[in-house]
Amino acid sequence: MKSIPYSRQYIDEDDIKAVIDVLKSDFLTQGPKVREFELALANYCGSKYAVVFSSGTAALHAAYFAAEIGSGDEIITSPITFAATANAALYLGASPVFADVEMETGNIDPVNIERLITKRTKALVPVHYAGHPVDISSIQDIAKRNNLIVIEDACHAIGAAYKGKKIGSLSDMTIFSFHPVKPITTGEGGAVLTDADEYYEKLLMFRSHGITKEKFIFPPHGDWYYEMHYLGNNYRLTDIQSAIGISQLKKLDIFIQRRAGIAEKYNALFSSDQFFDLPKEKLYAKSSWHLYSVQLRDSYENGKREIFKALRDKGIGVQVHYMPIYYHPFYSKMGYKRGLCPKAELFYKRQLSLPLHQMMSNGDIETVIEEVKHAFNDR
């Protein structure tokens, strides 16, 4: 039986050739392909700078560090996201504060943010859930009134747009992920995009042990000299991975067009059913369609476990995105209580992701639709 995963990478001969060319070159890491990928990312998104990292998590950690988020500080973010969004604040001694979401999109609801702001709040970290942009203008208005930094977790949303502008060009910093399930991949990888010179310099140093070869504090001993200014990490992306990223980025718009086409077909063929509420794009948004996220209706939500198993048994790689972060035992031990974000908890109870990626054939799409209808009709 063929398995259809909820998402997966698309690698073609151009990507393979790009890797082979690097393997035959002088640099496997810390070479010219890293800078080439960064320039291509910045140009695509319309930002001044891009700094690539070994993962989206590393990129989040670096962005929080560059923003000088530290012990005693708070960030406000969504509970409907992968744990890394909040964990990266903990790495620096800060605390995540969770704001409730919109049921329609799964995105953080700006209405719920302002009442959570305290003297300790340092940054707002909206998550573009499933690739659908948050209402960035509303969040930026809140940030300006309260002198806060906006760091977009856009790990789902490369190629998405808000009011006609590409995600990556709108806030203080924006994070991308290049994990294989994302619209483009480098295997593992991430990036931070920014227009700020200060953030850019800190990001570069943080990914390489906090070390710099310029702007020295002490007199240099010779041309070999370098200095460590911060306690950084080895978060570097290799030239091998960067070469894949350069090749993949050229195809990103085609990938998103295919994903949007699959979503459109799902919407058309599920619209007459009463199984679940379909995902929508708000007028200000162009989604990257990282996920096709549906919300089970009342008569089906209590049967989610059985529906999930029935579809998995048929090779349909459904998934759930996400359990609220504070449901995890680690966060429970820290004192986070259930009931904190009622809409997020209801969203989790009802949410199901159907397969959606550019490797899907028309036959795969038809199989998913057929098996989903069977699984729900059998309930």
Summary of the structure (lengths in Angstrom):
residues: 379
radius of gyration: 21.3
end to end distance: 22.8
largest distance: 75.5
contacts: 1324
relative contact order: 0.17
helix: 40%
strand: 17%
